[in-house]
Amino acid sequence: VEALFRGTTPGVHKVVWIHLGRVHMVGKRLRVNSIASHRIGGEPAMNWRESISLMGFLVVALTCLAAAPPLALSASPLAPTVLDFGAVPDDGQDDSAAFKAALESVPRNGLVLVPMGTYTLDSRVVLENKRLTGLGLPVLECRMDDVCIQIAGWQGGDRGQDLFGSRLEHFRILGNPGLDRVIWVSVGDYGHIEDVYVQGNGGDCLVAEPMREWAWIENLRVQDVKCEHIDRHGFVVRLPAKGKNNFVNETIWSNIETRNIKGHAFFIENLSNKGGGDSKISKLQIEYSELSAVGQETPDIMRVHTQNRGLVEFLLLHWVTVEDTSAKRPGVCLSLEPGGGKARINNVRIDGSICYGAKKGGIANGGATNIEVKSSAGF
């Protein structure tokens, strides 16, 4: 419960968060296990008049809760939860249908909430211009073998409501040894993935790859995402060879982290036969991040690869640590591999970053152009 109080000092407002602990019904009485409050951002302390006002507010709020039907105590007044559509946390049974029904029930840009607990998913959950938000970092246990969470949605157009893409936030996601990719960003503008911890998977952690011809990914933001114990690659941005008019453009990867990755911590690959501006990976920024990989299975920690007529341009590493803490990687921190012919890698900038633990050093350049390293160590 959030309350805004007008204090006794003119012009001063005080915001107080009131935490009602665990609220439940005992017969016809409402029981609150704990009550705590705190002020926001160094505001003046509450005086005795304001304290009485706060207690009066609590009495009114709790009276209203007690008079409401029991369902109103668990349902959100702002958005549906997956519990409303049959999901049962911590029971080990498939909750995929409940997630699908909840997402289908809300309009474009609609919000679905997932309360605390562990939810089992036997089939793919698809977000198409929807927002799936965990409350308190719930756990999603993925038991399928292809994709656990697919991020799709709107692309192009000029309607204001379309400037908000699909959003996935506040989850811990458990993969499995046979799962190809945990999260797949397949199409759309303004996608957002934030505060997600992916743990344990036999395939890739997070892949941004257009799903079909005339599909693109633009203005994607991946923030505060961690991948750990991944048998293949951590973060992947890829254009397939047969794609037509595909591109990945203007993406920001901020405060991301990989740990115990057997493949590449970050892998950028453009295999396009189309080439040019229609099929490129451009303006990809990795910032304030730690990319770590271990073991000897894959030589290089980061890899940028182009083939056929593929183009990767304007790659920025800003305040990024690229490392192998086990110091067993036989390759380099960053491998730049244009495949010859019309395949190109242009304009790579490394700023304020560190390379550590790769036996062959910082960069292996197979023909990329316009590379700038500034205020960095080990590259």
JOBEL-V629399 format. One line per field, one symbol per residue. phi: phi as a letter, one per 20 degrees, with the letter a starting at -180 (. if undefined). psi: psi as a letter, one per 30 degrees, with the letter a starting at -180 (. if undefined). burial: b if it has 9 or more other ideal C-beta (glycine too) atoms within 8 Angstrom, else e. A space follows every 50 residues. Layout:
phi->???
psi->???
burial->???
//
This chain:
phi->.dcddefffgmddcecededledbecmddeddfbcbbbedmmffffefff ffffffffffffffffeefgfffdeefdbfdfffdofcfmdmefdgffff fffffdfgmfdcdcfgpddececfddddlccdcednmfdddedecdcecd dcqfbmncegfeecefccbmbdcdebfdefbfccedapdmfbcblcddcm bfdeeccdbgeaflcbcblfcdcldcdcldfddfdccbdffefcldbccl dcddlebcbleeeefbcdbcdfefmmffcbdcldddclccdcccndfdfd fdbdccbldfccbldcdcldddbcfeldffddfcddcfenmefcccldcc cmdcdbnefenecddepfdldcdclccne
psi->kkkjkjlfkkgkkkkkkjkgbkklkjbgkkkjekkllllkhhlklkaeee eeeeeeeeeeeeeeeeflleefffkkfelllfefgfkjlgfglkgeeeee eeefflakglkkkjlllkkkjflkkkjjhlkjkkjgilkjjkgagdkekk jaakkllgkefggjakkkkilkkkalfgkekekjjflllhlkkkhkjkkj kfbldkkjjkfllhklkkhkkjkhkkkkikfcldkkkkklegkkhkljki kkjkhlkkkhkfbkekjkkjgkfelaffiljkijkkkhljjklllgekek ekkkkllcgkkklikkjjhkkjljffhfkfblejkjikglbgkljkikkk khlkkkfkfgadkjjggllikkkkhlkf.
burial->eebebebeeeebebbbbbeebebebeeeebebeebebebeeeeeebeeeb bebbeebbeebbeebbeeeeeebebeeebbbbbebebebeeeebbbbbbb bbbebbeeebbbbbbeebbbbeebbebebbbbbbbebbbbbbebeebbbb bbbbbeeeeeebeebbbbbbbbbbbbeebebbbbbbbbbbbbbbbbbbbe bbbbbbbbbbeeeebbbbbbbbbbbbbbebebbbbbbbbbeebbbbbbbe bbbbebbbbebbbbbbbbbbbbebbeebbbbbebbbbebbbbbbbeebeb bbbbbbbbbbbbbebbbbebbbbbeeebbebbbbbbbbbeeebbbbebbb bebbbbebeebbbbeebbeebebeebebb
//
